[in-house]
Amino acid sequence: MVDGVTDLLPPGGDGQRIIAGTPRLADIAGRASVSEATVSRVLNGRPGVADTTRQRVLAALDTLGHERDERDARDLRGAQDARGARGALDVRGIRQERSARGPKQRGAGLIGLVTPELTNPVFPAFAQAVEQILAGHGHTPVLCTQLPGGATEDELVEQLVERGVGGIIFLSGLHADTSADPARYAALAARGVPYVLINGYNERVSAPFVSADDHAAVRMAVGHLAELGHRRIGLATGPQRYVPSRRKREGFLDASVGLLGLAWGEAEELVCSTLFGVEGGQVAAGALLGLGCTGIVCGSDLMALGVVRAARERGLGVPSDVSVVGYDDSQLIAFTDPPLTTVRQPVRAMAAAAVAALLEEMAGSPMQRTEYVFQPELVVRGSTAGARVPRHH
């Protein structure tokens, strides 16, 4: 493990972190959730091991930084006969050979996954989906999380490249920030590292993109509120330098003009761009409720929870006085008070598409440099209801 980089454990693991050092059969077995005898059979190429189990063992070897080839297998067999403590393997000679082979071979089977902070539940949901899908293909993800004051995206990428990952998946990274320099991605491609980007299409970056349709998502939300009789609808979303926020704004303006009959300028006044998160939603709600909005569409579920909090602080009920729609449908949102109506990102389908595109790139079959757009789904719960005449405070 290096700063900001965490190996995701395969399903069924005991949650223990493997410390860098001399690999042991017990380490490999623990990582793969199999017996030491099974590890030994895989190392020695013996029959009697299911393909899925063999892939888990090989993925565990990759995570430990061990090369899996015939020469290493012979060295490991010899080392098993000479080991001292139970299960300890002397692989010093193997390490020397690996160093000479270069980082790309050293990390065979490892895939980098770079995410923003994990406080928004949708990011762990994406990470889990990517991990499960990669494991099914015999790969192990290395999760890199950006923390306030911690390693930057560029620093995390450098660490991943040093580890020799076979490719990288970026989730809502700097590619989604229109103020960021996209040259970093061209430089990564020049180093021979394939990558795929999720959410935040950037025409200046030549790579496969996987995105949810933010425009359609907001139009669904506005349409739902309009059907309930709301005519004063606002949008609480993130900073406009981010592509998903821009697209949500565009979708909101189009829906307000097309579905509600508002003038463009009037609709623009009902957009509040603020920080992502509960606090940002709370701030946006203060402004939008002051404008008489009876329905508020939010750029994330966390922002929606902030709107609910702000409404209650004003003595307003949700949904009796104000209807609120979130975005993401992250875990536990169905259990909030009230259960949140939201627009669901198709996380599993998007993760599968991103992994498939990356594996094709790694196999030498470049994917089309375009955006693969997935349709979201409106999930109606208890935070929306028929419009009432707003109370003034």
C-alpha positions in Angstrom: 0.0 0.0 0.0 1.2 3.5 -0.8 -0.3 6.8 0.3 -3.7 7.4 -1.3 -3.7 3.9 -2.9 -5.6 1.0 -1.6 -6.0 -2.5 -3.0 -9.6 -3.6 -2.9 -10.1 -7.0 -1.3 -12.0 -9.6 -3.4 -15.4 -10.7 -2.3 -15.3 -12.9 0.8 -12.0 -11.5 2.1 -11.4 -11.1 5.8 -10.6 -7.4 5.5 -7.0 -7.7 6.5 -4.4 -5.6 4.8 -1.3 -7.5 3.4 1.9 -5.7 4.4 4.7 -5.4 1.9 7.4 -7.8 2.6 8.2 -11.5 1.8 5.1 -13.1 0.5 3.8 -16.1 2.4 1.4 -18.9 1.3 -0.9 -17.7 4.2 -0.9 -14.1 2.7 -1.8 -15.3 -0.7 -4.4 -17.7 0.7 -6.0 -15.0 2.8 -6.1 -12.6 0.0 -7.8 -15.1 -2.3 -10.0 -16.7 0.4 -8.7 -20.2 -0.3 -6.6 -22.7 1.6 -2.8 -22.8 1.4 -3.0 -26.2 -0.2 -5.1 -24.6 -3.1 -2.5 -21.8 -3.5 0.2 -24.5 -3.7 -1.6 -26.4 -6.4 -2.0 -23.2 -8.4 1.6 -22.3 -8.0 2.7 -25.7 -9.1 0.2 -25.9 -12.0 -1.5 -28.9 -10.6 -5.1 -29.9 -11.6 -8.1 -30.0 -9.3 -8.6 -26.2 -9.0 -11.7 -24.5 -10.4 -11.1 -21.8 -13.0 -12.8 -19.1 -10.8 -10.7 -20.1 -7.8 -7.5 -20.2 -9.9 -8.3 -16.6 -11.1 -8.7 -15.4 -7.5 -5.3 -16.9 -6.6 -3.6 -15.3 -9.6 -5.3 -12.0 -8.8 -3.9 -12.2 -5.3 -0.4 -12.9 -6.6 -0.7 -9.8 -8.8 -1.8 -7.7 -5.8 1.2 -8.8 -3.9 3.4 -7.7 -6.9 4.3 -11.3 -7.9 5.0 -12.3 -11.5 3.1 -15.4 -12.6 5.2 -17.1 -15.3 6.9 -20.5 -15.6 10.2 -19.3 -14.3 8.6 -17.9 -11.2 6.7 -21.0 -10.7 9.9 -23.1 -10.7 11.5 -20.6 -8.3 8.5 -20.7 -6.0 8.5 -24.5 -6.0 12.2 -24.5 -5.0 11.6 -21.8 -2.4 8.8 -23.9 -0.8 11.3 -26.7 0.0 13.7 -24.2 1.6 11.2 -22.1 3.6 11.8 -21.6 7.3 8.7 -20.3 9.1 5.5 -21.9 8.2 4.3 -20.7 4.8 7.1 -18.2 4.2 8.6 -18.1 0.7 12.0 -16.8 -0.2 11.5 -14.9 -3.4 14.4 -12.5 -3.3 15.7 -13.9 -6.6 12.3 -13.6 -8.2 12.1 -9.9 -7.0 15.4 -9.2 -8.7 14.2 -10.6 -12.0 10.9 -8.7 -11.7 12.9 -5.4 -11.2 14.7 -6.1 -14.5 11.5 -6.8 -16.3 9.9 -3.4 -15.7 6.8 -2.0 -14.0 4.3 -3.0 -16.7 4.9 -6.7 -16.1 5.2 -6.3 -12.4 1.6 -5.1 -12.1 0.0 -7.5 -14.6 -3.6 -7.9 -13.5 -3.9 -4.7 -11.6 -6.3 -1.9 -12.7 -6.3 1.6 -11.2 -9.5 3.2 -10.2 -9.3 6.9 -9.4 -12.3 8.4 -7.5 -13.2 11.6 -5.7 -13.7 11.5 -1.9 -16.0 8.7 -0.8 -18.4 10.7 1.3 -20.9 10.7 -1.5 -22.3 7.2 -1.4 -22.5 6.9 -5.2 -18.7 6.8 -5.5 -18.3 3.7 -3.3 -21.2 2.1 -5.2 -19.3 2.6 -8.5 -16.1 1.3 -6.9 -17.8 -1.8 -5.7 -19.4 -2.5 -9.0 -16.1 -2.0 -10.9 -14.3 -4.3 -8.4 -16.8 -7.1 -8.8 -16.8 -6.9 -12.6 -13.0 -6.8 -12.7 -12.7 -9.7 -10.4 -14.8 -11.7 -12.7 -12.2 -11.1 -15.4 -9.3 -12.0 -13.2 -8.2 -8.5 -12.5 -7.7 -6.7 -9.2 -8.5 -2.9 -8.8 -6.3 -0.5 -6.9 -8.5 2.1 -5.5 -7.1 5.7 -5.3 -9.2 8.2 -3.4 -8.6 12.0 -3.5 -8.9 13.5 0.0 -8.8 17.2 0.9 -5.2 18.1 1.4 -4.1 14.7 0.2 -2.5 13.4 -3.1 -3.7 15.0 -6.3 -5.1 13.1 -9.2 -1.8 13.5 -11.0 0.2 12.2 -8.0 -2.2 9.2 -7.7 -1.8 8.4 -11.4 2.0 8.5 -11.0 1.8 6.0 -8.2 -0.4 3.7 -10.2 2.0 3.9 -13.2 4.9 3.1 -10.9 3.0 0.0 -9.8 2.6 -1.0 -13.4 -1.2 -1.1 -13.6 -2.5 -2.4 -16.9 -5.0 0.5 -17.2 -6.9 3.2 -15.3 -10.6 4.0 -14.8 -11.3 7.6 -13.8 -14.5 8.4 -12.0 -15.6 12.1 -12.0 -12.0 13.2 -12.2 -10.3 16.3 -13.6 -11.6 15.4 -17.0 -15.0 16.6 -15.8 -13.6 20.0 -14.8 -13.6 22.4 -17.7 -11.0 24.6 -16.0 -8.5 21.7 -15.8 -5.8 21.1 -18.4 -6.6 18.0 -20.4 -3.0 17.6 -21.5 -2.4 15.2 -18.6 -4.5 12.6 -20.3 -2.7 12.9 -23.6 0.6 12.5 -21.6 -0.8 9.3 -20.0 -1.7 7.8 -23.3 1.8 8.7 -24.6 3.1 6.5 -21.8 1.2 3.6 -23.1 -1.4 3.4 -20.3 -5.0 2.9 -21.5 -7.8 4.5 -19.6 -11.5 5.1 -19.6 -13.4 8.1 -18.1 -16.8 8.0 -16.3 -19.1 11.0 -16.0 -17.9 14.3 -17.4 -17.4 14.1 -21.2 -14.5 16.3 -22.4 -14.2 16.8 -26.2 -10.5 17.7 -25.7 -9.7 14.3 -24.4 -9.4 11.4 -26.9 -10.7 8.4 -24.9 -13.8 6.3 -24.4 -16.3 8.0 -22.0 -19.1 6.5 -20.1 -21.8 8.9 -18.8 -25.3 9.1 -17.4 -27.6 11.4 -19.4 -27.7 14.4 -17.0 -29.9 16.4 -19.4 -32.5 13.7 -19.5 -32.3 13.1 -15.8 -33.3 16.7 -14.9 -36.0 16.7 -17.6 -37.5 13.6 -15.9 -37.4 15.3 -12.5 -39.0 18.5 -13.8 -41.6 16.6 -15.7 -42.5 14.6 -12.6 -43.0 17.7 -10.5 -44.9 19.4 -13.3 -47.3 16.4 -13.4 -47.9 16.9 -9.7 -49.0 20.5 -10.3 -45.8 22.4 -9.4 -45.1 25.5 -11.5 -42.4 27.1 -9.5 -39.5 24.6 -9.7 -35.9 25.3 -8.9 -32.6 23.5 -9.5 -29.9 23.1 -6.9 -26.7 21.8 -8.5 -22.9 22.0 -8.3 -20.3 24.4 -9.7 -20.8 25.1 -13.4 -17.2 24.4 -14.3 -18.1 20.7 -14.0 -19.6 19.1 -17.1 -22.4 17.1 -15.2 -23.5 20.3 -13.5 -23.6 22.2 -16.8 -25.6 19.5 -18.4 -28.1 19.4 -15.6 -28.5 23.2 -15.9 -29.1 22.9 -19.6 -31.7 20.1 -19.1 -33.4 22.2 -16.5 -33.6 25.3 -18.7 -34.9 23.2 -21.6 -37.6 21.6 -19.4 -38.6 24.8 -17.8 -39.2 26.5 -21.1 -40.7 23.4 -22.9 -42.8 21.9 -20.1 -43.6 24.9 -17.9 -43.7 27.6 -20.5 -41.2 29.9 -18.7 -39.1 32.5 -20.5 -35.4 31.5 -20.7 -34.3 34.4 -18.4 -37.0 33.5 -15.8 -35.8 29.9 -15.8 -32.2 31.0 -15.3 -33.1 32.8 -12.1 -34.3 29.5 -10.6 -30.9 27.8 -11.0 -28.7 27.9 -7.9 -25.1 26.6 -8.3 -23.3 25.9 -5.1 -21.0 23.3 -3.5 -21.8 19.6 -3.8 -22.9 18.0 -0.5 -25.5 18.5 2.2 -24.3 22.0 3.1 -24.5 23.1 -0.5 -28.0 21.8 -0.8 -28.9 23.7 2.3 -27.6 26.9 1.0 -29.3 26.5 -2.4 -32.6 25.7 -0.7 -32.4 29.0 1.2 -32.3 30.9 -2.1 -34.8 28.9 -4.0 -37.4 28.7 -1.2 -37.0 32.5 -0.9 -38.1 32.7 -4.6 -41.2 30.8 -3.8 -40.3 27.4 -5.3 -42.6 24.5 -4.3 -40.4 21.9 -6.0 -36.6 21.6 -6.0 -34.5 19.3 -8.3 -31.1 18.5 -6.9 -27.8 17.6 -8.5 -27.1 14.8 -6.0 -28.9 12.9 -3.2 -26.7 14.6 -0.6 -27.8 18.0 -1.9 -31.4 16.9 -1.7 -30.9 16.0 2.0 -29.6 19.5 2.6 -32.7 20.9 0.9 -34.9 18.8 3.2 -33.0 20.1 6.2 -33.4 23.7 5.1 -37.1 23.3 4.5 -37.7 21.9 7.9 -35.7 24.7 9.5 -38.1 27.1 7.9 -41.1 25.2 9.3 -41.9 23.6 5.9 -42.9 20.0 5.5 -41.5 17.7 2.8 -43.5 16.9 0.7 -46.5 18.7 2.1 -45.1 22.1 1.4 -42.0 21.4 -0.7 -41.3 18.5 -3.0 -37.6 17.4 -3.4 -36.0 15.2 -6.1 -32.5 13.9 -5.7 -30.0 12.4 -8.1 -27.9 9.1 -8.0 -30.2 6.8 -5.9 -27.3 5.9 -3.7 -27.5 3.2 -1.0 -29.8 3.9 2.0 -31.6 6.8 0.3 -34.8 4.8 0.3 -34.6 4.8 4.1 -34.4 8.6 4.6 -37.2 10.6 6.2 -39.1 10.9 4.0 -37.8 8.3 1.5 -36.3 10.3 -1.3 -37.7 10.5 -4.8 -34.6 10.5 -7.0 -33.2 9.9 -10.4 -31.1 6.7 -10.5 -27.8 6.5 -12.2 -27.4 3.0 -13.8 -24.2 2.4 -11.8 -23.8 -1.3 -12.6 -24.4 -0.9 -16.3 -22.0 2.0 -16.5 -19.3 0.2 -14.5 -19.7 -2.8 -16.8 -19.3 -0.7 -19.9 -16.3 1.1 -18.5 -14.5 -2.2 -17.7 -15.4 -3.7 -21.0 -14.0 -0.7 -22.9 -10.8 -0.7 -20.8 -10.2 -4.4 -21.3 -10.6 -3.9 -25.1 -8.1 -1.1 -24.9 -5.6 -3.2 -22.9 -6.0 -6.1 -25.4 -4.9 -3.8 -28.3 -8.4 -3.2 -29.7 -9.0 0.5 -29.3 -12.6 1.6 -28.6 -14.2 4.4 -30.5 -13.2 7.8 -29.0 -16.7 8.8 -28.1 -19.2 9.0 -25.3 -21.4 6.0 -24.3 -24.5 7.6 -22.7 -26.8 5.6 -20.3 -30.4 6.5 -19.5 -31.2 7.2 -15.9 -34.5 6.2 -14.2 -36.9 8.2 -12.1 -37.6 6.5 -8.8 -40.7 7.9 -7.1 -40.8 7.7 -3.3 -42.1 9.9 -0.5 -40.4 13.3 -0.9 -42.7 14.5 -3.7 -46.4 15.2 -3.7 -49.0 17.5 -5.2 -48.2 21.2 -5.1 -49.7 23.5 -2.5 -49.7 27.2 -2.4 -46.4 28.1 -0.7 -46.4 29.8 2.7 -44.4 33.0 3.0 -41.8 33.5 5.8 
